[in-house]
């Protein structure tokens, strides 16, 4: 059997997280179908990102003809040599699956599955829902790791200061998912705990002056290697979070303003403390779609935006203290 997997990244080239998450399928498809040849077709960025993945035989960019005719292919997933098309789109079948029994809670507790990996798996074969390992992966080379470590200090962490959604408009004029004042207080607490800690702002074109240095967007693999060299990354869900998941980098994950519930997007590398988050998130975005209830966001005052930065800093400091005590990283690929 020879199989092809199309991922039309040329239609959403700005989307980092969905591209990274594609790799959650490679191991599962290889082991489920056991093809003699497994080819993944996307764009040049995708090829460069996954070039050395051991589960795929060949990556390539789609031809102009494939780009033009892809939408007319139809379902060819059940033919002798299957052809699959995966898109980063929500689908009701995943929500319906998660609404059954304890499926939602099992996914939340699973270290190598999240809602995005199930969205992708459903488009291949629902039998993959039972595959134990649906974690994305970027396989960094020793050279990439060594180069990053030579430039990143050995007592460093990263923060991702993310904007609100483009269609949102806050009454207070704030443009960030987590307020600038809250970020400032969080950084102050971290620096008080360890004045030698070096903090990098990553993933944003804008340097907000919160960290010591700024790493702007560039090569995805280079950024992955730089994140790999840091002790911890602090952020809400998004493309940088997915990148951390793909290298199994420890993250302190928190709820951003009207953003994805961390419960459903975290993996085993995520540190998420429910006690410092509001319970109403379980009646809000995505939860409400799965449970078929009115979203709490229609009537709430967006208190999730005011997450206590002191408690968030304590989560970070507790983990940094733990690895300092163990005199090494708990990173496991």
C-alpha positions as CSV (number, residue, x, y, z in Angstrom):
1,X,0.0,0.0,0.0
2,X,1.1,3.5,-0.8
3,X,-0.6,6.4,0.9
4,X,-0.6,10.2,0.4
5,X,-1.6,12.8,2.9
6,X,-2.4,16.3,1.5
7,X,-2.2,19.3,3.8
8,X,-3.0,22.5,1.8
9,X,-1.0,24.9,3.9
10,X,-0.8,27.3,1.0
11,X,-4.3,28.3,2.0
12,X,-3.4,29.2,5.6
13,X,0.3,29.9,5.5
14,X,0.1,32.2,8.5
15,X,-1.1,29.4,10.8
16,X,1.8,28.0,12.8
17,X,-0.1,25.8,15.3
18,X,-2.2,23.9,12.8
19,X,0.9,23.1,10.7
20,X,2.8,21.8,13.7
21,X,-0.2,19.7,14.8
22,X,-0.2,17.9,11.4
23,X,2.7,15.8,12.7
24,X,0.4,14.1,15.3
25,X,-0.8,11.9,12.4
26,X,2.5,10.6,11.1
27,X,3.2,7.9,13.7
28,X,-0.5,6.9,14.0
29,X,-1.0,6.6,10.2
30,X,2.3,4.7,9.7
31,X,1.4,2.1,12.4
32,X,-2.3,1.9,11.5
33,X,-1.9,1.4,7.7
34,X,1.6,0.0,7.6
35,X,2.2,1.4,4.1
36,X,5.1,0.6,1.9
37,X,5.3,4.3,1.0
38,X,4.0,7.2,3.0
39,X,4.1,10.7,1.3
40,X,3.0,14.0,2.8
41,X,2.3,16.9,0.5
42,X,2.0,20.5,1.5
43,X,4.2,23.6,1.0
44,X,7.9,24.4,1.3
45,X,7.6,25.5,4.9
46,X,6.0,22.2,5.9
47,X,8.7,20.2,4.1
48,X,11.4,22.1,5.9
49,X,9.7,21.7,9.3
50,X,9.2,17.9,9.1
51,X,12.0,16.9,6.7
52,X,13.6,14.3,9.0
53,X,10.5,12.7,10.5
54,X,11.2,9.0,10.7
55,X,7.6,7.9,10.1
56,X,7.2,9.6,6.7
57,X,9.1,8.4,3.6
58,X,8.8,11.6,1.6
59,X,7.7,15.2,2.0
60,X,7.2,17.5,-0.9
61,X,5.4,20.8,-1.9
62,X,2.3,20.4,-4.0
63,X,2.5,21.1,-7.7
64,X,0.4,24.0,-9.2
65,X,-1.9,21.4,-10.7
66,X,-2.5,19.7,-7.4
67,X,-3.3,23.1,-5.8
68,X,-5.8,23.8,-8.5
69,X,-7.6,20.5,-8.5
70,X,-7.3,19.3,-4.9
71,X,-10.9,20.4,-4.0
72,X,-12.2,18.1,-6.8
73,X,-10.5,15.0,-5.6
74,X,-13.4,13.7,-3.5
75,X,-13.0,11.0,-0.9
76,X,-10.2,8.6,-2.0
77,X,-9.4,7.4,1.5
78,X,-10.8,3.9,0.9
79,X,-9.1,3.0,-2.4
80,X,-6.2,0.6,-2.8
81,X,-3.7,3.3,-2.4
82,X,-5.5,5.8,-0.1
83,X,-5.3,9.6,-0.5
84,X,-6.2,11.7,2.5
85,X,-6.9,15.4,2.8
86,X,-6.7,17.1,6.2
87,X,-7.8,20.6,7.0
88,X,-7.5,22.6,10.3
89,X,-11.3,22.9,10.7
90,X,-13.6,22.1,13.6
91,X,-16.0,19.3,12.9
92,X,-19.2,18.2,14.7
93,X,-18.1,14.6,14.7
94,X,-15.4,15.3,17.2
95,X,-17.7,17.2,19.4
96,X,-20.3,14.4,19.3
97,X,-17.6,11.9,20.2
98,X,-16.4,13.9,23.2
99,X,-20.0,14.3,24.4
100,X,-20.3,10.6,24.9
101,X,-19.6,9.1,28.3
102,X,-16.3,10.0,29.8
103,X,-14.6,10.6,26.4
104,X,-14.1,14.3,27.2
105,X,-12.5,13.7,30.5
106,X,-10.3,10.9,29.2
107,X,-9.0,13.3,26.5
108,X,-8.3,16.0,29.0
109,X,-6.3,13.6,31.2
110,X,-4.4,12.0,28.2
111,X,-0.7,13.0,28.0
112,X,-0.5,12.4,24.2
113,X,-3.9,13.5,22.9
114,X,-5.7,16.8,22.8
115,X,-8.7,18.1,20.9
116,X,-6.7,19.2,17.9
117,X,-5.1,15.8,17.5
118,X,-8.6,14.3,17.5
119,X,-9.8,16.8,14.9
120,X,-7.0,15.7,12.6
121,X,-7.4,12.0,13.4
122,X,-11.2,12.1,12.7
123,X,-10.4,13.2,9.1
124,X,-8.2,10.1,8.6
125,X,-10.1,7.3,10.4
126,X,-12.0,7.4,13.7
127,X,-10.2,4.3,14.7
128,X,-7.2,6.6,15.4
129,X,-9.1,8.0,18.4
130,X,-8.0,4.9,20.2
131,X,-4.3,5.3,19.2
132,X,-2.4,6.1,22.3
133,X,0.1,8.5,20.8
134,X,-1.3,11.5,18.9
135,X,1.3,14.0,20.1
136,X,2.9,16.3,17.4
137,X,6.7,16.0,16.9
138,X,9.5,18.0,15.5
139,X,12.7,16.0,15.4
140,X,15.5,18.4,16.1
141,X,19.0,17.4,15.1
142,X,22.0,17.5,17.5
143,X,23.5,20.4,15.4
144,X,20.3,22.5,15.8
145,X,20.2,21.8,19.6
146,X,23.9,22.6,20.1
147,X,23.6,25.8,18.1
148,X,20.6,27.0,20.1
149,X,22.2,26.1,23.4
150,X,25.3,28.1,22.6
151,X,23.1,31.2,22.2
152,X,20.5,30.8,24.9
153,X,21.6,31.2,28.5
154,X,21.3,28.1,30.7
155,X,19.0,30.0,33.1
156,X,16.4,31.1,30.7
157,X,12.6,30.9,30.2
158,X,10.3,32.2,27.4
159,X,7.0,34.1,27.5
160,X,4.6,34.5,24.6
161,X,2.7,37.8,24.9
162,X,-0.3,37.1,22.6
163,X,-2.8,39.5,21.2
164,X,-6.6,39.1,21.4
165,X,-8.5,37.8,18.5
166,X,-8.6,40.1,15.5
167,X,-12.4,40.4,15.6
168,X,-12.4,41.3,19.3
169,X,-12.6,44.8,20.8
170,X,-12.2,45.4,24.5
171,X,-13.9,48.2,26.3
172,X,-10.7,49.1,28.1
173,X,-8.7,49.2,24.9
174,X,-6.4,46.4,25.9
175,X,-4.9,44.5,22.9
176,X,-3.5,41.5,24.7
177,X,-5.1,38.3,25.9
178,X,-3.4,38.8,29.3
179,X,-3.1,42.4,30.3
180,X,0.2,44.3,30.1
181,X,0.0,45.1,33.8
182,X,-0.5,41.5,34.7
183,X,2.5,40.5,32.6
184,X,4.6,43.1,34.3
185,X,3.6,41.9,37.7
186,X,4.3,38.3,36.7
187,X,7.8,39.2,35.4
188,X,8.5,41.2,38.6
189,X,7.6,38.2,40.7
190,X,9.9,35.9,38.7
191,X,12.8,38.3,38.8
192,X,12.4,38.8,42.6
193,X,12.6,35.0,43.0
194,X,15.6,34.8,40.8
195,X,17.3,38.0,39.6
196,X,19.6,36.0,37.3
197,X,16.7,34.5,35.3
198,X,16.8,35.6,31.7
199,X,13.4,36.0,30.0
200,X,12.9,35.9,26.3
201,X,9.8,37.2,24.5
202,X,9.0,34.9,21.7
203,X,6.5,34.5,18.8
204,X,5.5,38.1,18.4
205,X,6.6,40.7,15.9
206,X,6.4,43.3,18.6
207,X,8.8,43.5,21.5
208,X,6.8,44.7,24.5
209,X,9.8,45.3,26.7
210,X,8.7,42.7,29.3
211,X,11.5,40.3,28.7
212,X,15.3,40.8,28.6
213,X,15.4,39.9,24.9
214,X,13.1,39.4,22.0
215,X,13.1,36.5,19.5
216,X,11.0,37.6,16.5
217,X,9.2,35.1,14.2
218,X,11.5,33.4,11.7
219,X,12.5,29.8,11.0
220,X,10.1,27.5,12.9
221,X,12.8,24.8,13.5
222,X,15.2,27.4,14.8
223,X,12.6,28.7,17.2
224,X,11.8,25.2,18.3
225,X,15.5,24.6,19.1
226,X,15.7,27.9,21.0
227,X,12.6,27.0,23.1
228,X,14.1,23.5,23.6
229,X,17.1,25.2,25.3
230,X,15.0,27.0,27.9
231,X,13.8,25.8,31.2
232,X,10.2,26.7,30.8
233,X,7.7,28.6,28.5
234,X,4.8,30.6,29.9
235,X,1.8,31.2,27.7
236,X,-1.8,30.7,26.7
237,X,-2.7,28.3,24.0
238,X,-1.7,29.0,20.4
239,X,0.9,28.3,17.8
240,X,3.8,28.6,20.2
241,X,2.1,26.2,22.6
242,X,1.8,23.6,19.8
243,X,5.4,24.1,19.0
244,X,6.3,23.4,22.6
245,X,4.1,20.3,22.6
246,X,6.0,19.1,19.5
247,X,9.4,19.2,21.3
248,X,7.9,18.1,24.7
249,X,8.9,21.4,26.3
250,X,7.5,22.1,29.7
251,X,5.0,25.0,29.7
252,X,3.0,26.8,32.3
253,X,-0.3,27.1,30.5
254,X,-3.0,29.6,31.5
255,X,-6.4,30.8,30.2
256,X,-6.2,33.9,28.0
257,X,-9.0,36.3,27.4
258,X,-11.9,34.6,25.6
259,X,-9.4,32.0,24.4
260,X,-9.1,28.2,24.1
261,X,-9.6,26.3,27.4
262,X,-6.2,25.0,28.4
263,X,-7.8,21.7,29.6
264,X,-8.5,20.6,26.0
265,X,-5.3,21.7,24.4
266,X,-2.6,20.7,26.9
267,X,-0.5,17.5,26.7
268,X,1.8,15.8,29.1
269,X,4.3,18.6,29.0
270,X,1.7,21.2,30.2
271,X,1.5,22.5,33.8
272,X,-2.0,23.7,34.2
273,X,-3.4,24.5,37.7
274,X,-7.2,24.5,37.7
275,X,-7.3,26.1,41.1
276,X,-6.2,29.5,39.8
277,X,-8.7,29.4,36.9
278,X,-12.4,30.1,37.0
279,X,-14.8,27.1,36.8
280,X,-17.0,29.0,34.4
281,X,-14.5,28.2,31.6
282,X,-16.2,24.8,31.5
283,X,-19.4,26.5,30.2
284,X,-17.6,28.7,27.7
285,X,-15.8,28.4,24.4
286,X,-15.7,24.8,23.0
287,X,-17.0,23.3,26.2
288,X,-20.4,24.9,25.3
289,X,-20.2,23.5,21.8
290,X,-19.5,19.9,23.1
291,X,-22.1,20.1,25.9
292,X,-24.7,21.9,23.7
293,X,-25.3,24.7,26.2
294,X,-25.4,28.4,25.9
295,X,-21.9,29.9,26.2
296,X,-21.2,31.6,29.5
297,X,-19.3,34.3,27.6
298,X,-22.6,35.8,26.5
299,X,-23.4,37.0,30.0
300,X,-20.1,37.0,32.0
301,X,-17.9,39.9,32.7
302,X,-14.8,38.2,31.3
303,X,-13.2,37.7,34.7
304,X,-10.9,35.1,33.2
305,X,-8.9,38.1,31.8
306,X,-7.9,39.0,35.4
307,X,-6.0,35.8,36.3
308,X,-3.9,36.5,39.4
309,X,-0.3,37.0,38.2
310,X,1.2,36.3,41.6
311,X,-0.4,32.8,41.6
312,X,0.8,32.3,38.1
313,X,4.3,33.3,39.0
314,X,4.2,30.8,41.9
315,X,3.4,28.0,39.4
316,X,6.5,29.0,37.4
317,X,8.8,29.4,40.5
318,X,7.6,26.1,41.9
319,X,8.7,24.3,38.8
320,X,11.9,26.2,38.4
321,X,12.7,25.4,42.0
322,X,12.0,21.7,41.4
323,X,14.4,21.3,38.5
324,X,17.0,23.3,40.3
325,X,16.7,20.9,43.2
326,X,17.0,18.0,40.8
327,X,20.0,19.7,39.1
328,X,18.7,19.0,35.6
329,X,15.8,19.2,33.2
330,X,12.8,16.9,33.4
331,X,12.5,17.2,29.6
332,X,11.8,13.8,28.1
333,X,11.2,13.3,24.4
